Every structure is written in structure tokens, then in C-alpha cells.
Amino acid sequence: SVSPKNDVNINLVPSLVSDMESLSVDPKNCNSLSLQSSQKNSKSFELLSKINGKGLIAYYRFPRTPCIYSGTMVAVEMEFTNSSNADVKRLRIENKKLLSGALMQEFNEVASISPKESITVTVGIDFKDTVQPVTFDLCTESGKFTVQIKVPVGELMRGVSLTQHEFTTQQKKLTGMTESKLACHLTESLPVLVSKIIEAVSMTQSPTVNENVLRFSANLISSGLPVLLSIKNDGNNSQIIVNLEKISIGSLLVKEIKNALQ
């Protein structure tokens, strides 16, 4: 099972003033919160334990940065640590097992990792807008270890800045079956809710004139489809709304957000 290694450490930054200037309303009347955007994500997941890896330890994380290999791939950082007393030689990826259509760009073979040394490499994975895990073998001169990368639904997207007009225009096109809703009970302040949301998902906060509504936007990395998230904060009668053409991902995302806010 996937278990977090570190707490998330998200750097929050204000959105560009130009986003506010492009609105048809006075920015002073908009939600008074500084608009926030998901930044680097430091939450790590175990890929290979010390025991199973015979001294080779591996973790992976989703840094939420553009992938150097392709714009449709999710960047995945892997950290390898050699906890043994001997060199780990010829570290590489083999026998990739991917969902039909999915792609993975592996890292170049690592010649050697000295005892107690750690290295970080990056791979790119096009998950094709699914949360299907990717299985492959980590191979060295002395062994082969079958491992699996599982992607949280919130890492399948990349935050984008939308004006209020752009958000509402796109939202009107994504109603009916493409809208997922869940009721929830919210008691925390808006800044706390914003912080929890951008920890959980790679999205950017969008402006709104309604002080009890939070909005976030993104595009799916593989397909580029728009992802819209609205939080109607009304205590016991609060609501989470996701508008997304990819219904299966929208359903997972609304549940992920609810879990993050509870």
C-alpha cells in the first residue's frame, strides 16, 4: 500500500494582478483572499523498502512541475538511497506494464550508487487521465524488484489561471452528467479551506465576487480538458462541485476534495 513519507509543504503565492484586472467587476469587490496556486509538492510515497530492496530504498513524489519529456506527461521524481555497504550498480527500469495507450519515459541507467549515497531522477508518465497504477521492474546488477507507482487523482492535472468570466463560461458548458456534486459540513475558515484544497490537488484558485464561494481551475495534463472546482461554504449545507468532461475523474476528484476538507 502507498504510505506518505513527508508532510506536504506548499508555498502559497498570490495570483497575478492581471487576473483581477481582466474581470468586469471591481477587484475590490472580489473575495478578499489572496488567490492561491498549488506549488511544489513534497509528499513522498514509498516505492521500495529497505528490506524488499536488499538495502536499496526508493521513494517517489509528484513535484507539480512541467515534465521535461512531454507536455502530456506527469513528472514523477524518484529518490534512491543505498543503505547497504556495497555499491548499487546499473540501476535501471525494465518490463514496464502500462494501461493501453499510457506512456512512460524512464530515466537513463545509473551506473553506480555508493553506500549511504542518495540520488534523485525524474521519469515522465502519461496516465491518459486515469488513476491506473504503473508497474515496472527496478533492476540492478544484483537483483530485480517489481514496484508500482500510484497516482492520486489530484496529480493528473495542472493549475491554470482563469478570470471569473472564463470560469463561468466554461462551467456553463459542463453541466448535467459532467457535473459531480457532494454535500459536506465545513466549519473552518476560508484560508484554511484554500490551503487544504491546494495541498490535495494541483489547481489554481480563481476569483469570485461571492465571499462564500471558492473556485479553482486546472487542465488535465494528458488531454488538456478543463477541470473546474467550486466550494459553496454554508456550514452544514456546504457543497463541493466539480465540472469535468471526464466523468470518472470528476467523480473521484469530488470525493478526494471532500476527504481533504473533513
N, C-alpha and C positions, 0 to 999 in steps of 0.2 A: 504494500500500500504506500501511497505517497504521503510523506510527512514533512511539514515545513521545518526548515533548519533555523532560519533567522526571521526576526520581525521585519515587516515592511518598513522601509524608510523612504517616504515620498517627499520630494521637495516641491512645495507648492509655489506657483508663480502667478502673478496677475496676468490676465489676458491682455492682448493688445488694445490700446485705446481706440484704434481704428474700428474694432468690432462695435464699440459703443457709438462711434460717430456715424456709422452706416445705418443706424436704426432710424426709424421715422419718428421716434419719440425722444424726449429729452433724457439723456443718460442719467440725470439726477433722479429721475422717477423710477429707474430700474432697481432691481434687487440690490440692496446696498452691499452685499457680499462682494469682495474681490473675486472675479471669475477665476476658477482654478482648473488646472490641467494636470493629468497624470504625467509624472516624470519617471526617472529611473526606478526600477523595481528591484529590491534586494532580497526578496523572499526566495529562499532556495529549497529545492526538493532533492531527497536522496536518490541517486541513480545506482550507486554500487556501494555496499557496505564494506567495511574493513575485513570482515570475516569472509563474506562471499567473494570479495575481490583479491583474497590472499595478500592483503596489505595495500592493495590499490583502492583508494577511496574516491568516489566521484559524486558530485552534486551538479544540478542544473538549475537555471533560472531564466526568466524572461525579462530582459532588460528594458523592453519597450522602446527600443531604438530601431531605426530603419535597418533592414537586413542588407548587408553588403553584396549578397549574391543575387537577390531579385526583389523587386517591389511587391511580389505576391507571397513572399516567404516571411515567416515569423522568425526573428532572430532568437536563438537559444544559446546561452553561454554555458559551457561545461567547465567545471574546475576539478582537476585531478590532483590528488596528493599521494605521494609514495610514502607510506608509513612503514615500509619494510626496510631491511638493511642491505638490500641489493638493488641495483638499477632495474627499472622497468623499461624494457626495450621494445621498439617497433609498435607503439600504441596506435591503433587504427580502428576504423569501423568497417564491418563486413556484414553480409547477409541481412540487408535491410528488408523489413516486412512492412509495406505501406498499403493503405487503402487505395483502391483503384483510382488512378489519376493524381494521387498525392506524390509529392517530390521531396527529396532530402538531399541537400548539399553537405557532404561530410567535411571534416577538417582534414588537412594534409597529415600524413603519417608523422607521428612524433618519434624521433629517433631514440631518445632516451630521457628518462626522468630519474634524477639522482635520489638517493634515500633522503627522506624528510623534505624534499622539494615539492612545490606546488606549481602547476601551470594552468592557464585559462585559455580555452579555444572557443571558437564560435561556429555553430552549424546553422543552416537555414532550412526551415521546413515549411512547405506549402501544405497546410492541413486541409485545403479545399473546403473551408468553412464547416469543418466537423470537429468533434472532440474525440475522434477515434485515436487511440494511442499509437505511437510509432515504436516498433520493436526492432532491435538490431543486436549484433554481437560486438562487444568491445574486445579486441584481440591484442595480445602481446606475444612475445617470443615464448612465454611460459604458460599461457592459458587463454581461454576464451570464455567470456562472460556475457550471457544474454540479459539485456536490460530493456527498459521501456520508458519512454517519455510520454507523460500525460499532460495535456494542455487544458488549463482552466478556461472556461468559455470567455471570460473577460480578457484573455490574452489573444483572442482571434481577431481583435480589432485595433485600430489606431485612432486616437482622438483627433478631431478636426474642429476648427472654429467656425461656428455658424452665427449669423446675425439672427435676431428674433424673427425677422421676416422669412429668412431662409429656412429656419427651423419649422415654423408653422406651415409654410408652403409644402415642404417635404412631408410633414406629418399628415396633411390632408390627403396625400396620395397613398398613405399607408394605414388605412383603417380596415375595419371588418376582420377578416381572417389573419391579416398581417399585424394585428394589434394584440398584444398579450397583456393581461391585467392581473394584479393580485392585490387584495386588501391587506393592510398591515396596521400595526399600532406603533406610532412613533412618539417618543417623549423627549428626545434630545434636541439641542439647538441646531439651527441650520448649518452653522460652520462645522459642527461635529458630523452631521449627516453627509456634508460635502466631502469631508476628509475620509469617511468610511467608504464612500462610493468610489472615489478615485484611487483608493487602495485596492479595492476589489476588482475594478475594471479599468481598462485603458481607454478612458474617454475624457473629453474636454467639456467644461461647464459652458453653457450657452446663456445669454442674457434673457431676462424676463421682467415684465413690469409687475407681475403678481408676486408679492413678497412671500406667499405661502406655497409657491411652486418652484421646484428646482428642475433645471433642464440640462441634459448632457448629450453630446453628439460624438459620433465616430463613423468610420467606414470599416467594413470587414476587409482584412488585409488581402485575402485571396481574390475575392470577387469585386471588391470596391463598393459593395452595396451599402447604402446609408443605414446607420443604427441610431435611433432616437430614444432617449430615456427621459421620462418625466416623473417627478415625485411630487404628489399633491399632499402637502403636510397639513393634516387636520386631526391630529391626535389619534383617537380611537378609530376614526373614519379615514385614515390616510390611504393612499393608493399608489401603487407602482405601475407605470405604463411603459411598455416597450413597443416601438413601431419598427418593424423589420420584415422585409420581404421573405427572408429565410425563416420560416415559421418555427422550425425545430430549434434553431439557435435562439430565437426570440423567447421561446418557452423556457429554455434553460437559463437565459440571461435574467429574466424577471425573477426566477427562483434564487439565482445567485445573489441578486441585489437584496432580496428580502432576507436571506440568511446573513448578509453582511450588516444589515441595519438592525437586526434583532439583538 
